[in-house]
Amino acid sequence: MQRRNITRNEWIITLIIKISGYSSILFVSLIFIFLMREGLPALGDVPAASLFGERWYPIEGYYSIWPLLFGSLVVTIGAILLAIPLGVGTSVYISEVAHPTIKAILKPLIEVLAGLPSVVLGFLGIQVAVPFLRRALDLPTGLTAFSGAVLLAMIATPTIVSITEDALNTVPSAYRQAALAVGATQWQTIWGVTLPAARSGVLTAVMLGVGRAIGETMAVMMVTGNAAVLPHGLNAFFLPVRTMTATIASEMGEVANGSPHYHVLFFIGIFLFVLSLVINILASSVSLRSKKRAERVLS
């Protein structure tokens, strides 16, 4: 009787887990269908020369997505260039170097930073980072792509730190002991043994950080200047830009339902959805390949 009850409970739990998994796929599919339904009409309502030109000025019928796409890429690339060394270095310090007391303090602080609302970071960026960068770099305005990259790096770094540290902690201690036994220093062990062994987790952390940076809205909208100008050259990092997410957030509430402008904003949403999906698929595939490679080595 008791065994029958256990079997029944296992069946119910398994059913709940399956329903949860299938429902997540259903929700994502419904979101994608909705975006396609509302965004694809832009291809028929807006001429291709306007949709893929160089200007975003909806009042005059210019709906080019290139300034917005490249603005997002400029800010995201800058954020990742800042967040990767900071995030990986911090996770290495916490996992491999820091005293347990310091680790117990730093880890919760980083988790608190990950939980800060982006609008709070945007406010801090306007009040602190923007004036400082304007004076330090002698810029006409501090509302630039670089300011957005700095804030996005602060947002993406906790994600990178958390996942990278978990990956480093899963590396068997025998790897470190073997490296130290043959005469390697602590830093040689970290960079030559521990980090390569946790490579899949580090790559996954970086990709998820990229996804977080691309999808951020409020902080970027507050500090990048919101100038829909096509970036040219490296000086684009120090000029105002506008991202795709900021455009949707700032203009969706003002457009007429069913207008070309309305459909173009949803078309931009399709771009964001596909970018985030590709990044998550790449992260999952990298992690899966690394796990299979580790299983082959162990077997």
Summary of the structure (lengths in Angstrom):
residues: 299
radius of gyration: 23.2
end to end distance: 40.4
largest distance: 78.5
contacts: 962
relative contact order: 0.14
helix: 81%
strand: 2%
